[in-house]
Amino acid sequence: MKKLFRVLNPLLILSLLMGTMPVMVQAQPSQLVSTESALDAVQISAERERIGNLLARADVQEQLVNYGVEMNEVEARVAALSDQEVMQMADQLDNMPAGANAVIGALLTVFIILLVTDLLGLTNVFPFTR
């Protein structure tokens, strides 16, 4: 019986000490996601895909090459657009007239965005901005 108590006493003491220690793990507060923000995220990803599909067209790529812009640079900049800029570009694409003017307008929009970021010193695409 004494042998049992010699083994059992330290285990009981240890369990009592462990039970009285404060728990260090705290639950992280979770935030609710509104339906509007979830739908906005889906819409933004759809608009990014639409802009990517537009830039993947052969005629658009040809116009960009004629302007002296490299496609990998355009793809990198489109990927770096903020959500607000993506929605603004998509809105401009929706408001453009149908036909050939839409392609030229989209190219002009991409060109202006590239030019502004180059003038701000964020990128280095056009040599004439230096």
C-alpha positions in Angstrom: 0.0 0.0 0.0 2.9 2.4 0.8 4.3 1.7 -2.7 1.0 2.6 -4.3 0.9 5.9 -2.4 4.5 6.7 -3.3 3.6 6.5 -7.0 0.1 8.0 -6.7 0.9 11.0 -4.5 3.2 12.8 -7.0 0.7 12.1 -9.8 -2.2 13.6 -7.8 -0.1 16.6 -6.8 0.9 17.2 -10.4 -2.7 16.9 -11.6 -3.9 19.4 -9.0 -1.2 21.9 -9.9 -2.0 21.5 -13.6 -5.7 22.0 -12.9 -5.1 25.3 -11.0 -2.9 26.9 -13.7 -4.6 29.4 -15.9 -5.3 28.2 -19.4 -3.1 30.1 -21.9 -5.1 29.3 -25.0 -7.9 31.8 -25.5 -10.6 31.6 -28.2 -10.0 34.0 -31.0 -13.0 36.2 -31.6 -14.6 35.4 -34.9 -16.1 38.0 -37.1 -19.2 37.4 -39.2 -18.9 37.8 -42.9 -21.8 39.7 -44.4 -23.5 38.5 -47.5 -22.6 41.8 -49.3 -18.9 41.4 -48.7 -19.0 37.7 -49.8 -20.8 38.7 -53.0 -18.4 41.6 -53.6 -15.5 39.2 -53.4 -17.1 36.9 -56.0 -17.9 39.8 -58.3 -14.4 41.1 -58.1 -12.9 37.8 -58.9 -15.3 37.5 -61.9 -14.3 40.9 -63.1 -10.6 40.1 -62.8 -11.2 37.0 -64.9 -13.1 39.0 -67.5 -10.2 41.5 -67.8 -7.8 38.6 -68.1 -9.9 37.1 -70.8 -9.9 40.4 -72.7 -6.2 40.7 -72.5 -5.8 37.1 -73.7 -7.4 38.0 -77.0 -5.0 38.1 -80.0 -6.2 41.5 -81.3 -5.7 43.1 -77.9 -2.3 41.6 -77.5 -1.3 42.8 -81.0 -2.4 46.4 -80.1 -0.4 46.3 -76.8 2.7 45.1 -78.7 2.1 48.0 -81.2 2.1 50.4 -78.2 5.4 48.8 -77.1 4.1 47.1 -74.0 5.2 43.6 -73.0 2.4 41.2 -72.2 4.1 39.8 -69.0 4.3 43.3 -67.6 0.6 43.9 -68.4 -0.4 40.6 -66.7 1.6 41.5 -63.7 0.0 44.9 -63.4 -3.5 43.6 -63.8 -2.8 41.0 -61.1 -1.6 43.9 -58.9 -4.7 46.0 -59.3 -6.7 46.8 -56.2 -10.3 45.7 -55.9 -11.5 49.3 -56.5 -9.4 49.6 -59.6 -10.7 46.3 -61.0 -14.3 47.4 -60.5 -13.5 50.8 -62.1 -11.9 49.1 -65.1 -14.8 46.7 -65.4 -17.3 49.6 -65.2 -15.4 51.4 -68.0 -15.5 48.2 -70.1 -19.3 48.0 -69.6 -19.8 51.6 -70.6 -17.8 51.4 -73.9 -19.7 51.2 -77.1 -19.8 47.8 -78.8 -17.5 46.9 -81.7 -14.0 47.8 -82.5 -14.1 50.9 -80.2 -14.4 48.7 -77.2 -11.1 47.0 -77.9 -9.4 50.2 -78.5 -11.0 51.7 -75.4 -9.9 48.8 -73.3 -6.4 49.1 -74.7 -6.4 52.8 -74.0 -7.5 52.2 -70.4 -4.7 49.7 -69.8 -2.2 52.0 -71.5 -3.3 54.9 -69.3 -3.1 52.8 -66.1 0.4 51.7 -67.2 1.4 55.2 -68.0 0.2 56.7 -64.7 2.0 54.1 -62.7 5.1 54.6 -64.7 4.9 58.4 -64.1 4.4 57.9 -60.4 7.6 55.8 -60.4 6.0 52.6 -59.3 7.1 50.8 -62.5 9.5 51.2 -65.3 7.8 50.2 -68.6 7.9 53.2 -70.9 11.3 54.8 -71.6 9.8 58.1 -72.6 8.6 58.9 -69.1 12.1 59.3 -67.7 
